[in-house]
Amino acid sequence: MVPLVGNLIRNSSAEIRLALLKNFEELRKVVGSDEVAEHLAETIRQLVADKRWRIRMNIVDYAPIMARVLGPKAFQEQFGELYLSCLNDSVFAVREVTIKNIKELVLILGPEWTEKYAMPKLMSYQTHSNYLYRMNPLFAISELASALSQEVLEKTAVPFVLNQAADKIPNIRLNVAKCLKALAPLIKNGSLQGAIAKTMSQLASDPDPEVRYYSSK
């Protein structure tokens, strides 16, 4: 069975290799997760770099399946960095699916994976020269908010978002307002609640009309 899986994984058709990933859990039951993961690691690296963005998007969408089967340690060792690197994709749809699935990965892999791997990667975009990538953590935090621990919210997420309110790009500030609205009901720390309210008040007087409108709603 293992040689057969190996032959299919080396197939020149990306669609066939994607089909194998879709059935990762079933393959693992027959062959064993270690053997399957070992064979799939290289093909995943190839598919993440595929020129067709829909192929890259599909490979990202299978990450939760692999995480459920492998668990935090094996998933991170085999695929974690590769998966999070998809936040750098040039196509927004791929980045969007990556962010959407981070929430599911957080729920599957737990707080340690979130704090050690996911959050640091997201925070690394704070100073990216391209504002489209600086929006990655704002989108992700909005998506993740309800799945994050109070400690991560108060020590990492909220301070990061508040800091982004000074960004020169209006679309960043608009998404700061959206993110703070998602975070505000979850925060128990009185000082941070005050900081959020103050920042929202400042954004309500922003030079950009869309930022003002959304912040005042």
Z-matrix of the N, CA and C atoms (Angstrom, degrees):
N
C 1 1.462
C 2 1.524 1 112.16
N 3 1.362 2 117.13 1 -41.60
C 4 1.468 3 119.96 2 -179.38
C 5 1.525 4 111.60 3 -60.66
N 6 1.381 5 119.55 4 -46.26
C 7 1.466 6 118.79 5 176.93
C 8 1.530 7 112.73 6 -58.82
N 9 1.343 8 117.26 7 -36.93
C 10 1.460 9 120.69 8 178.89
C 11 1.523 10 110.62 9 -63.91
N 12 1.342 11 115.80 10 -45.15
C 13 1.469 12 119.76 11 177.39
C 14 1.519 13 109.95 12 -60.19
N 15 1.327 14 116.00 13 -42.76
C 16 1.462 15 119.84 14 179.13
C 17 1.512 16 111.87 15 -59.92
N 18 1.345 17 117.16 16 -41.78
C 19 1.464 18 120.81 17 179.27
C 20 1.535 19 111.24 18 -64.67
N 21 1.323 20 116.46 19 -41.55
C 22 1.461 21 119.96 20 179.81
C 23 1.529 22 111.26 21 -66.13
N 24 1.332 23 115.94 22 -39.67
C 25 1.460 24 120.05 23 179.97
C 26 1.523 25 111.13 24 -64.84
N 27 1.336 26 116.17 25 -31.99
C 28 1.469 27 119.58 26 179.68
C 29 1.518 28 111.97 27 -84.91
N 30 1.325 29 117.37 28 0.22
C 31 1.464 30 120.67 29 179.41
C 32 1.524 31 109.97 30 -57.59
N 33 1.310 32 116.48 31 143.02
C 34 1.469 33 120.41 32 -177.62
C 35 1.522 34 112.60 33 -71.12
N 36 1.333 35 117.70 34 -14.59
C 37 1.465 36 121.12 35 -179.44
C 38 1.530 37 110.78 36 -84.30
N 39 1.329 38 115.83 37 118.84
C 40 1.467 39 120.20 38 177.55
C 41 1.521 40 110.64 39 -63.42
N 42 1.329 41 115.89 40 -31.66
C 43 1.465 42 120.15 41 -178.61
C 44 1.535 43 111.09 42 -65.40
N 45 1.328 44 116.91 43 -38.82
C 46 1.461 45 120.45 44 178.59
C 47 1.530 46 109.95 45 -66.46
N 48 1.314 47 116.51 46 -42.32
C 49 1.470 48 120.06 47 179.17
C 50 1.533 49 111.02 48 -65.18
N 51 1.320 50 116.52 49 -37.60
C 52 1.463 51 119.74 50 176.63
C 53 1.531 52 110.89 51 -64.62
N 54 1.324 53 116.21 52 -37.97
C 55 1.461 54 120.05 53 179.14
C 56 1.538 55 110.50 54 -62.66
N 57 1.322 56 117.02 55 -36.65
C 58 1.461 57 120.39 56 176.16
C 59 1.524 58 111.20 57 -62.76
N 60 1.320 59 115.61 58 -42.47
C 61 1.461 60 119.40 59 179.47
C 62 1.525 61 111.08 60 -64.07
N 63 1.322 62 115.69 61 -39.08
C 64 1.461 63 120.44 62 -179.92
C 65 1.529 64 110.24 63 -60.54
N 66 1.323 65 115.94 64 -30.65
C 67 1.467 66 120.55 65 -178.42
C 68 1.536 67 111.79 66 -105.72
N 69 1.325 68 115.17 67 28.14
C 70 1.462 69 121.63 68 -177.22
C 71 1.523 70 112.05 69 -55.35
N 72 1.339 71 116.37 70 -43.49
C 73 1.464 72 119.91 71 -176.48
C 74 1.528 73 111.31 72 -65.07
N 75 1.334 74 116.66 73 -40.83
C 76 1.463 75 120.15 74 179.83
C 77 1.534 76 110.67 75 -68.01
N 78 1.352 77 116.45 76 -39.78
C 79 1.461 78 120.37 77 178.52
C 80 1.520 79 111.20 78 -62.45
N 81 1.298 80 115.32 79 -40.16
C 82 1.465 81 121.22 80 -178.74
C 83 1.522 82 110.45 81 -61.97
N 84 1.334 83 116.99 82 -37.62
C 85 1.471 84 119.98 83 -179.73
C 86 1.520 85 111.31 84 -64.52
N 87 1.338 86 116.26 85 -33.42
C 88 1.458 87 120.95 86 -176.75
C 89 1.535 88 111.41 87 -86.71
N 90 1.336 89 115.49 88 -44.04
C 91 1.463 90 120.08 89 -172.23
C 92 1.526 91 112.75 90 -98.77
N 93 1.348 92 115.88 91 -35.60
C 94 1.466 93 119.65 92 -173.80
C 95 1.510 94 109.56 93 113.47
N 96 1.326 95 117.35 94 134.34
C 97 1.466 96 121.25 95 -172.01
C 98 1.519 97 112.20 96 -63.91
N 99 1.358 98 118.71 97 -37.15
C 100 1.459 99 120.35 98 -177.57
C 101 1.525 100 111.03 99 -64.23
N 102 1.343 101 115.25 100 -46.02
C 103 1.458 102 119.10 101 -178.80
C 104 1.528 103 111.23 102 -65.07
N 105 1.334 104 116.47 103 -43.81
C 106 1.463 105 119.99 104 -179.04
C 107 1.524 106 110.39 105 -65.47
N 108 1.329 107 116.84 106 -45.40
C 109 1.463 108 120.23 107 -179.05
C 110 1.515 109 110.93 108 -60.44
N 111 1.330 110 115.92 109 -40.30
C 112 1.464 111 120.04 110 -179.96
C 113 1.520 112 110.85 111 -61.61
N 114 1.338 113 116.51 112 -42.08
C 115 1.461 114 120.59 113 179.74
C 116 1.527 115 111.97 114 -71.52
N 117 1.339 116 115.97 115 -32.95
C 118 1.461 117 119.29 116 -175.47
C 119 1.522 118 113.89 117 -81.66
N 120 1.315 119 118.07 118 -22.19
C 121 1.458 120 120.97 119 -174.32
C 122 1.526 121 111.88 120 -55.09
N 123 1.326 122 117.26 121 -47.71
C 124 1.461 123 120.27 122 -177.03
C 125 1.525 124 111.60 123 -69.22
N 126 1.335 125 116.87 124 -39.94
C 127 1.464 126 118.25 125 -179.47
C 128 1.528 127 111.04 126 -67.38
N 129 1.331 128 117.81 127 -32.60
C 130 1.463 129 120.11 128 176.94
C 131 1.521 130 109.97 129 -65.78
N 132 1.331 131 116.95 130 -41.16
C 133 1.471 132 120.29 131 177.24
C 134 1.532 133 110.47 132 -59.24
N 135 1.327 134 115.53 133 -39.56
C 136 1.466 135 119.39 134 179.96
C 137 1.525 136 111.34 135 -68.82
N 138 1.337 137 116.61 136 -42.69
C 139 1.462 138 120.40 137 -177.38
C 140 1.527 139 112.14 138 -69.50
N 141 1.324 140 117.32 139 -33.73
C 142 1.466 141 120.58 140 177.35
C 143 1.527 142 110.43 141 -63.81
N 144 1.335 143 116.14 142 -27.08
C 145 1.464 144 120.91 143 -179.75
C 146 1.534 145 112.58 144 -98.13
N 147 1.340 146 117.39 145 6.65
C 148 1.462 147 120.76 146 -178.54
C 149 1.527 148 110.59 147 -59.98
N 150 1.314 149 116.35 148 144.54
C 151 1.472 150 120.53 149 -178.33
C 152 1.531 151 112.36 150 -69.48
N 153 1.333 152 116.85 151 -21.73
C 154 1.468 153 120.72 152 -178.69
C 155 1.530 154 109.36 153 -89.02
N 156 1.335 155 115.17 154 119.00
C 157 1.461 156 118.66 155 -174.27
C 158 1.524 157 112.53 156 -65.78
N 159 1.320 158 117.94 157 -28.09
C 160 1.468 159 119.50 158 178.88
C 161 1.536 160 111.34 159 -67.79
N 162 1.321 161 116.25 160 -33.87
C 163 1.473 162 119.72 161 175.33
C 164 1.522 163 109.32 162 -65.31
N 165 1.334 164 116.47 163 -45.03
C 166 1.472 165 120.43 164 179.29
C 167 1.525 166 110.30 165 -62.04
N 168 1.324 167 117.19 166 -39.59
C 169 1.457 168 120.97 167 179.70
C 170 1.530 169 110.98 168 -64.99
N 171 1.323 170 116.70 169 -40.52
C 172 1.457 171 120.57 170 -179.83
C 173 1.522 172 111.88 171 -65.78
N 174 1.319 173 116.70 172 -39.52
C 175 1.463 174 119.13 173 -178.97
C 176 1.528 175 110.23 174 -64.72
N 177 1.321 176 116.58 175 -37.33
C 178 1.466 177 121.33 176 177.48
C 179 1.521 178 110.53 177 -64.11
N 180 1.311 179 116.17 178 -36.81
C 181 1.465 180 120.93 179 -176.41
C 182 1.528 181 112.93 180 -68.50
N 183 1.326 182 116.94 181 -17.08
C 184 1.464 183 119.67 182 -179.82
C 185 1.530 184 112.79 183 -91.26
N 186 1.333 185 117.80 184 -2.26
C 187 1.469 186 121.06 185 -177.32
C 188 1.535 187 112.97 186 -57.18
N 189 1.347 188 119.66 187 -44.17
C 190 1.467 189 118.67 188 179.45
C 191 1.533 190 113.72 189 -60.33
N 192 1.333 191 116.92 190 -34.05
C 193 1.468 192 120.30 191 178.14
C 194 1.526 193 109.55 192 -61.32
N 195 1.335 194 115.94 193 -47.16
C 196 1.467 195 120.37 194 -178.67
C 197 1.526 196 110.82 195 -67.03
N 198 1.338 197 116.38 196 -37.37
C 199 1.469 198 119.97 197 -179.85
C 200 1.525 199 111.35 198 -63.92
N 201 1.331 200 116.51 199 -41.21
C 202 1.471 201 119.97 200 179.79
C 203 1.517 202 111.28 201 -63.27
N 204 1.324 203 116.42 202 -38.20
C 205 1.456 204 120.49 203 -177.14
C 206 1.528 205 111.29 204 -76.85
N 207 1.326 206 117.69 205 -42.59
C 208 1.456 207 121.45 206 -171.27
C 209 1.521 208 114.47 207 -87.30
N 210 1.334 209 116.98 208 -32.39
C 211 1.458 210 119.69 209 -174.82
C 212 1.521 211 111.00 210 85.76
N 213 1.345 212 117.50 211 169.30
C 214 1.473 213 121.83 212 -171.85
C 215 1.524 214 115.10 213 -57.43
N 216 1.331 215 117.07 214 -50.20
C 217 1.471 216 120.02 215 -173.41
C 218 1.524 217 111.58 216 -65.25
N 219 1.330 218 116.84 217 -52.36
C 220 1.465 219 120.30 218 -177.35
C 221 1.521 220 111.30 219 -66.66
N 222 1.345 221 116.80 220 -39.12
C 223 1.463 222 118.96 221 179.68
C 224 1.528 223 110.16 222 -61.68
N 225 1.337 224 116.82 223 -47.16
C 226 1.457 225 119.57 224 -178.30
C 227 1.520 226 111.41 225 -63.66
N 228 1.320 227 116.65 226 -42.57
C 229 1.460 228 120.30 227 -179.49
C 230 1.525 229 112.20 228 -63.36
N 231 1.331 230 116.03 229 -40.50
C 232 1.461 231 120.16 230 -174.79
C 233 1.532 232 113.12 231 -86.79
N 234 1.350 233 115.66 232 -42.09
C 235 1.459 234 118.12 233 -167.67
C 236 1.531 235 116.18 234 -133.59
N 237 1.342 236 116.93 235 -9.94
C 238 1.464 237 119.45 236 -171.10
C 239 1.517 238 114.66 237 -56.26
N 240 1.324 239 116.93 238 -54.76
C 241 1.468 240 120.11 239 -178.25
C 242 1.522 241 110.88 240 -64.69
N 243 1.319 242 115.60 241 -37.67
C 244 1.462 243 120.77 242 179.63
C 245 1.532 244 110.28 243 -62.10
N 246 1.329 245 115.98 244 -43.83
C 247 1.458 246 120.47 245 179.64
C 248 1.526 247 111.06 246 -63.91
N 249 1.319 248 116.70 247 -49.89
C 250 1.464 249 119.91 248 -177.56
C 251 1.516 250 112.21 249 -65.87
N 252 1.336 251 117.45 250 -23.11
C 253 1.469 252 120.33 251 177.63
C 254 1.526 253 111.25 252 -66.47
N 255 1.338 254 117.35 253 -17.83
C 256 1.462 255 120.88 254 179.34
C 257 1.534 256 111.77 255 -68.70
N 258 1.333 257 116.73 256 -13.13
C 259 1.462 258 120.11 257 173.11
C 260 1.521 259 110.71 258 -65.56
N 261 1.344 260 116.48 259 -16.31
C 262 1.470 261 121.27 260 178.56
C 263 1.523 262 112.43 261 -89.71
N 264 1.329 263 117.71 262 -1.13
C 265 1.467 264 119.80 263 -173.79
C 266 1.526 265 110.87 264 -58.45
N 267 1.315 266 115.81 265 145.82
C 268 1.469 267 120.56 266 -178.13
C 269 1.529 268 113.08 267 -74.86
N 270 1.344 269 116.89 268 -15.26
C 271 1.467 270 121.20 269 -177.49
C 272 1.532 271 109.52 270 -102.74
N 273 1.338 272 116.13 271 126.95
C 274 1.459 273 120.74 272 -176.19
C 275 1.523 274 112.15 273 -58.87
N 276 1.329 275 118.13 274 -39.14
C 277 1.466 276 121.04 275 -177.45
C 278 1.530 277 111.61 276 -59.65
N 279 1.323 278 116.89 277 -35.80
C 280 1.469 279 120.63 278 178.56
C 281 1.524 280 109.88 279 -70.12
N 282 1.333 281 116.02 280 -43.86
C 283 1.466 282 119.51 281 178.38
C 284 1.524 283 110.56 282 -63.66
N 285 1.327 284 116.43 283 -37.88
C 286 1.462 285 121.32 284 -179.00
C 287 1.527 286 111.37 285 -63.06
N 288 1.333 287 117.23 286 -44.79
C 289 1.462 288 121.16 287 179.34
C 290 1.530 289 110.09 288 -67.37
N 291 1.327 290 117.02 289 -37.57
C 292 1.464 291 120.68 290 176.90
C 293 1.523 292 110.47 291 -58.88
N 294 1.333 293 116.34 292 -46.58
C 295 1.465 294 121.72 293 -179.67
C 296 1.528 295 110.75 294 -65.44
N 297 1.324 296 116.09 295 -43.01
C 298 1.471 297 120.29 296 -179.81
C 299 1.534 298 110.44 297 -59.68
N 300 1.305 299 116.47 298 -40.22
C 301 1.461 300 120.41 299 -177.21
C 302 1.524 301 113.41 300 -79.04
N 303 1.342 302 117.47 301 -17.34
C 304 1.462 303 119.03 302 177.48
C 305 1.524 304 110.25 303 -59.90
N 306 1.331 305 116.89 304 -38.62
C 307 1.457 306 119.18 305 179.14
C 308 1.522 307 110.67 306 -60.08
N 309 1.321 308 116.85 307 -43.82
C 310 1.464 309 120.07 308 179.71
C 311 1.526 310 110.48 309 -65.33
N 312 1.340 311 116.34 310 -38.19
C 313 1.462 312 119.76 311 178.06
C 314 1.526 313 111.45 312 -65.36
N 315 1.328 314 116.75 313 -38.36
C 316 1.464 315 121.24 314 177.46
C 317 1.531 316 110.01 315 -59.78
N 318 1.324 317 116.35 316 -43.81
C 319 1.465 318 120.60 317 -179.60
C 320 1.526 319 111.66 318 -69.09
N 321 1.331 320 116.90 319 -33.31
C 322 1.464 321 121.22 320 -178.65
C 323 1.535 322 111.37 321 -79.83
N 324 1.334 323 116.32 322 -45.44
C 325 1.466 324 121.12 323 -170.44
C 326 1.524 325 113.88 324 -92.15
N 327 1.342 326 116.60 325 -17.49
C 328 1.454 327 119.56 326 172.21
C 329 1.519 328 116.03 327 92.57
N 330 1.335 329 116.41 328 174.29
C 331 1.465 330 121.99 329 -173.34
C 332 1.522 331 114.35 330 -64.88
N 333 1.330 332 117.56 331 -34.03
C 334 1.469 333 118.86 332 -178.13
C 335 1.522 334 110.92 333 -63.80
N 336 1.345 335 116.49 334 -44.68
C 337 1.469 336 120.25 335 177.66
C 338 1.523 337 110.33 336 -62.56
N 339 1.319 338 116.18 337 -41.01
C 340 1.464 339 121.22 338 -179.39
C 341 1.524 340 111.29 339 -60.07
N 342 1.327 341 116.00 340 -49.59
C 343 1.457 342 120.86 341 -175.62
C 344 1.522 343 112.57 342 -72.97
N 345 1.328 344 116.61 343 -34.86
C 346 1.462 345 120.12 344 -174.45
C 347 1.520 346 113.05 345 -84.81
N 348 1.338 347 116.96 346 -31.07
C 349 1.462 348 119.46 347 -172.71
C 350 1.538 349 113.88 348 -121.64
N 351 1.337 350 117.15 349 -53.77
C 352 1.465 351 119.72 350 -172.96
C 353 1.530 352 112.71 351 -66.57
N 354 1.334 353 117.20 352 -51.97
C 355 1.463 354 119.87 353 -176.35
C 356 1.529 355 113.01 354 -63.94
N 357 1.342 356 119.59 355 -45.47
C 358 1.471 357 118.33 356 177.38
C 359 1.523 358 113.21 357 -58.37
N 360 1.336 359 116.55 358 -38.89
C 361 1.467 360 119.58 359 178.50
C 362 1.532 361 110.17 360 -64.13
N 363 1.311 362 117.07 361 -44.50
C 364 1.462 363 120.60 362 179.44
C 365 1.524 364 111.17 363 -63.71
N 366 1.330 365 116.93 364 -43.05
C 367 1.461 366 120.58 365 -178.78
C 368 1.526 367 112.38 366 -65.01
N 369 1.337 368 116.48 367 -23.64
C 370 1.467 369 120.18 368 -177.72
C 371 1.524 370 112.62 369 -66.35
N 372 1.330 371 117.18 370 -15.09
C 373 1.470 372 120.44 371 -179.31
C 374 1.534 373 112.51 372 -85.35
N 375 1.303 374 117.50 373 -0.97
C 376 1.466 375 121.58 374 -175.23
C 377 1.529 376 112.28 375 -56.41
N 378 1.314 377 116.97 376 -38.35
C 379 1.467 378 120.49 377 -176.17
C 380 1.532 379 112.71 378 -109.19
N 381 1.324 380 116.81 379 17.50
C 382 1.472 381 119.39 380 179.57
C 383 1.525 382 109.74 381 -60.28
N 384 1.319 383 116.53 382 139.84
C 385 1.472 384 120.41 383 -177.06
C 386 1.528 385 112.88 384 -68.40
N 387 1.331 386 116.74 385 -23.68
C 388 1.468 387 121.34 386 -179.67
C 389 1.531 388 109.15 387 -98.77
N 390 1.320 389 116.35 388 120.31
C 391 1.468 390 119.44 389 -175.52
C 392 1.527 391 112.62 390 -63.19
N 393 1.336 392 117.61 391 -25.14
C 394 1.465 393 119.64 392 179.15
C 395 1.526 394 111.28 393 -62.01
N 396 1.321 395 116.14 394 -32.90
C 397 1.460 396 120.36 395 178.48
C 398 1.531 397 110.84 396 -84.83
N 399 1.329 398 117.62 397 -26.42
C 400 1.459 399 119.60 398 174.92
C 401 1.525 400 110.90 399 -66.30
N 402 1.329 401 116.87 400 -19.74
C 403 1.464 402 120.03 401 177.52
C 404 1.525 403 112.81 402 -79.58
N 405 1.333 404 117.72 403 -16.53
C 406 1.471 405 120.98 404 -179.99
C 407 1.528 406 112.86 405 -49.55
N 408 1.353 407 118.41 406 -55.00
C 409 1.464 408 117.64 407 -177.54
C 410 1.517 409 113.95 408 -66.17
N 411 1.335 410 117.61 409 -29.56
C 412 1.463 411 120.08 410 178.47
C 413 1.529 412 110.30 411 -67.84
N 414 1.327 413 116.40 412 -45.50
C 415 1.465 414 120.09 413 175.86
C 416 1.529 415 110.27 414 -60.03
N 417 1.342 416 115.38 415 -44.24
C 418 1.463 417 119.77 416 -176.09
C 419 1.518 418 112.02 417 -66.99
N 420 1.320 419 117.27 418 -43.75
C 421 1.467 420 120.02 419 -178.95
C 422 1.525 421 110.31 420 -64.63
N 423 1.333 422 117.58 421 -39.05
C 424 1.469 423 120.25 422 175.86
C 425 1.525 424 110.60 423 -59.71
N 426 1.329 425 115.17 424 -40.81
C 427 1.465 426 121.19 425 -178.98
C 428 1.529 427 111.34 426 -71.53
N 429 1.337 428 114.93 427 -37.91
C 430 1.457 429 121.08 428 -172.51
C 431 1.516 430 115.03 429 -87.21
N 432 1.324 431 116.87 430 -18.01
C 433 1.467 432 122.21 431 -165.93
C 434 1.529 433 113.99 432 -41.12
N 435 1.312 434 117.08 433 -51.02
C 436 1.464 435 120.27 434 -174.86
C 437 1.525 436 113.21 435 -71.34
N 438 1.349 437 116.76 436 -14.49
C 439 1.467 438 120.26 437 -178.42
C 440 1.532 439 112.45 438 -97.89
N 441 1.338 440 117.44 439 -6.98
C 442 1.460 441 120.95 440 -177.38
C 443 1.522 442 111.46 441 -87.54
N 444 1.310 443 116.24 442 148.66
C 445 1.464 444 120.79 443 176.55
C 446 1.530 445 108.98 444 -70.56
N 447 1.324 446 115.46 445 159.29
C 448 1.466 447 120.15 446 178.59
C 449 1.529 448 110.41 447 -60.31
N 450 1.316 449 116.37 448 -36.11
C 451 1.466 450 120.13 449 -179.74
C 452 1.525 451 111.36 450 -64.24
N 453 1.319 452 116.90 451 -45.94
C 454 1.471 453 120.43 452 179.41
C 455 1.526 454 110.55 453 -66.32
N 456 1.320 455 116.50 454 -39.62
C 457 1.460 456 120.22 455 177.81
C 458 1.526 457 110.97 456 -58.94
N 459 1.331 458 115.77 457 -48.66
C 460 1.464 459 119.96 458 -171.90
C 461 1.529 460 112.92 459 -80.52
N 462 1.331 461 117.47 460 -33.79
C 463 1.468 462 119.42 461 -176.62
C 464 1.517 463 113.73 462 -90.24
N 465 1.318 464 116.54 463 -25.42
C 466 1.471 465 119.13 464 -173.80
C 467 1.528 466 112.91 465 -121.94
N 468 1.333 467 116.90 466 -58.22
C 469 1.460 468 120.31 467 -170.10
C 470 1.523 469 113.16 468 -64.98
N 471 1.339 470 116.96 469 -54.84
C 472 1.467 471 119.68 470 -175.79
C 473 1.528 472 112.11 471 -64.10
N 474 1.349 473 120.30 472 -47.74
C 475 1.468 474 119.49 473 177.72
C 476 1.531 475 112.62 474 -57.15
N 477 1.337 476 115.58 475 -39.42
C 478 1.465 477 118.89 476 178.52
C 479 1.529 478 111.26 477 -61.60
N 480 1.318 479 117.01 478 -48.33
C 481 1.467 480 121.04 479 -177.17
C 482 1.531 481 110.60 480 -64.46
N 483 1.310 482 116.60 481 -42.82
C 484 1.470 483 119.94 482 178.67
C 485 1.524 484 110.81 483 -59.12
N 486 1.307 485 116.94 484 -39.24
C 487 1.460 486 121.62 485 -179.95
C 488 1.523 487 111.97 486 -65.00
N 489 1.327 488 116.04 487 -32.20
C 490 1.471 489 120.25 488 -178.30
C 491 1.529 490 112.47 489 -74.45
N 492 1.317 491 117.80 490 -10.93
C 493 1.472 492 120.77 491 -178.69
C 494 1.517 493 112.37 492 -64.79
N 495 1.327 494 117.22 493 -16.51
C 496 1.468 495 121.09 494 -179.77
C 497 1.532 496 112.12 495 -93.49
N 498 1.327 497 117.46 496 3.98
C 499 1.471 498 120.53 497 -178.59
C 500 1.524 499 110.41 498 -60.66
N 501 1.324 500 116.21 499 143.99
C 502 1.464 501 120.68 500 -176.49
C 503 1.531 502 112.96 501 -76.14
N 504 1.324 503 117.21 502 -14.08
C 505 1.472 504 121.36 503 -178.06
C 506 1.532 505 109.71 504 -90.06
N 507 1.337 506 118.11 505 120.59
C 508 1.467 507 120.39 506 -178.84
C 509 1.522 508 114.35 507 -55.51
N 510 1.332 509 117.01 508 -37.16
C 511 1.463 510 119.52 509 -177.85
C 512 1.530 511 111.69 510 -66.07
N 513 1.326 512 117.00 511 -29.92
C 514 1.466 513 120.42 512 174.36
C 515 1.524 514 109.44 513 -66.88
N 516 1.335 515 116.10 514 -47.05
C 517 1.464 516 119.84 515 -178.27
C 518 1.531 517 111.16 516 -64.74
N 519 1.333 518 116.42 517 -34.73
C 520 1.460 519 120.57 518 176.49
C 521 1.530 520 110.26 519 -61.86
N 522 1.326 521 115.99 520 -43.35
C 523 1.464 522 119.50 521 -179.57
C 524 1.519 523 112.45 522 -75.46
N 525 1.330 524 117.50 523 -22.89
C 526 1.463 525 120.71 524 170.76
C 527 1.524 526 109.01 525 -62.51
N 528 1.338 527 115.93 526 -46.14
C 529 1.467 528 120.23 527 179.22
C 530 1.528 529 111.20 528 -60.38
N 531 1.334 530 116.70 529 -43.70
C 532 1.465 531 120.38 530 178.86
C 533 1.532 532 110.68 531 -62.86
N 534 1.319 533 115.45 532 -41.85
C 535 1.450 534 120.74 533 -178.26
C 536 1.529 535 111.01 534 -66.37
N 537 1.321 536 116.82 535 -43.28
C 538 1.464 537 120.63 536 179.94
C 539 1.530 538 111.32 537 -64.25
N 540 1.319 539 116.64 538 -33.83
C 541 1.467 540 119.30 539 177.17
C 542 1.526 541 111.11 540 -66.14
N 543 1.331 542 116.10 541 -33.59
C 544 1.466 543 119.74 542 177.40
C 545 1.522 544 111.28 543 -74.06
N 546 1.330 545 116.69 544 -32.82
C 547 1.461 546 121.32 545 -176.22
C 548 1.527 547 113.18 546 -81.91
N 549 1.333 548 116.41 547 -36.49
C 550 1.471 549 121.29 548 -170.59
C 551 1.537 550 114.28 549 -50.00
N 552 1.339 551 119.06 550 -46.87
C 553 1.485 552 118.36 551 -177.48
C 554 1.526 553 113.76 552 -67.77
N 555 1.344 554 117.12 553 -14.09
C 556 1.459 555 120.87 554 -175.06
C 557 1.527 556 113.20 555 -94.82
N 558 1.330 557 116.34 556 -12.80
C 559 1.460 558 120.73 557 -172.49
C 560 1.526 559 111.17 558 -89.88
N 561 1.339 560 115.11 559 129.50
C 562 1.467 561 120.98 560 -179.23
C 563 1.531 562 112.03 561 -101.46
N 564 1.305 563 116.63 562 -19.82
C 565 1.460 564 121.58 563 -178.27
C 566 1.534 565 110.59 564 -72.23
N 567 1.345 566 116.62 565 120.05
C 568 1.458 567 120.87 566 -175.86
C 569 1.514 568 113.55 567 -62.15
N 570 1.333 569 117.00 568 -38.05
C 571 1.459 570 121.01 569 179.91
C 572 1.525 571 111.10 570 -63.79
N 573 1.327 572 115.96 571 -43.04
C 574 1.467 573 119.71 572 179.12
C 575 1.525 574 111.35 573 -69.50
N 576 1.318 575 116.76 574 -36.39
C 577 1.470 576 119.63 575 175.59
C 578 1.529 577 110.05 576 -58.38
N 579 1.344 578 115.57 577 -42.54
C 580 1.463 579 120.20 578 178.49
C 581 1.518 580 111.80 579 -64.94
N 582 1.332 581 116.84 580 -40.09
C 583 1.466 582 121.06 581 179.45
C 584 1.524 583 110.98 582 -65.41
N 585 1.327 584 116.31 583 -38.80
C 586 1.471 585 120.08 584 177.56
C 587 1.521 586 110.29 585 -64.35
N 588 1.333 587 117.04 586 -46.27
C 589 1.467 588 121.10 587 -179.76
C 590 1.531 589 110.92 588 -61.48
N 591 1.318 590 116.15 589 -40.96
C 592 1.476 591 120.49 590 179.62
C 593 1.525 592 111.12 591 -64.21
N 594 1.324 593 116.26 592 -44.45
C 595 1.464 594 120.47 593 -179.48
C 596 1.522 595 111.10 594 -65.77
N 597 1.330 596 117.63 595 -40.77
C 598 1.461 597 120.66 596 177.61
C 599 1.524 598 110.53 597 -63.35
N 600 1.316 599 117.27 598 -36.58
C 601 1.467 600 121.26 599 177.67
C 602 1.525 601 110.33 600 -65.22
N 603 1.331 602 116.58 601 -40.86
C 604 1.465 603 120.67 602 178.17
C 605 1.531 604 110.92 603 -65.57
N 606 1.318 605 115.76 604 -41.65
C 607 1.464 606 119.45 605 179.57
C 608 1.524 607 111.58 606 -67.53
N 609 1.321 608 117.39 607 -26.69
C 610 1.465 609 121.14 608 177.62
C 611 1.528 610 111.38 609 -68.28
N 612 1.342 611 116.60 610 -13.71
C 613 1.468 612 121.46 611 176.49
C 614 1.528 613 110.95 612 -112.17
N 615 1.323 614 116.43 613 18.48
C 616 1.467 615 122.29 614 -177.00
C 617 1.531 616 111.16 615 -61.79
N 618 1.332 617 118.02 616 147.96
C 619 1.475 618 120.61 617 177.02
C 620 1.530 619 113.60 618 -61.16
N 621 1.343 620 116.25 619 -26.37
C 622 1.464 621 119.73 620 -178.08
C 623 1.527 622 110.34 621 -85.57
N 624 1.338 623 118.60 622 128.88
C 625 1.462 624 121.16 623 -176.16
C 626 1.533 625 114.14 624 -63.61
N 627 1.343 626 117.31 625 -36.27
C 628 1.471 627 119.38 626 179.98
C 629 1.521 628 110.92 627 -67.81
N 630 1.336 629 116.34 628 -40.27
C 631 1.464 630 120.28 629 178.32
C 632 1.529 631 109.27 630 -63.50
N 633 1.339 632 116.25 631 -44.37
C 634 1.473 633 120.46 632 179.03
C 635 1.517 634 110.89 633 -60.89
N 636 1.316 635 116.08 634 -45.72
C 637 1.463 636 121.19 635 -177.46
C 638 1.522 637 111.52 636 -60.23
N 639 1.360 638 116.01 637 -49.55
C 640 1.454 639 118.70 638 -176.07
C 641 1.519 640 111.43 639 -69.56
N 642 1.324 641 116.34 640 -37.11
C 643 1.468 642 119.86 641 -178.14
C 644 1.518 643 112.64 642 -69.95
N 645 1.331 644 116.15 643 -21.68
C 646 1.467 645 120.59 644 -177.84
C 647 1.514 646 112.90 645 -92.41
N 648 1.347 647 116.69 646 -9.35
C 649 1.475 648 120.18 647 -176.30
C 650 1.526 649 111.16 648 -68.76
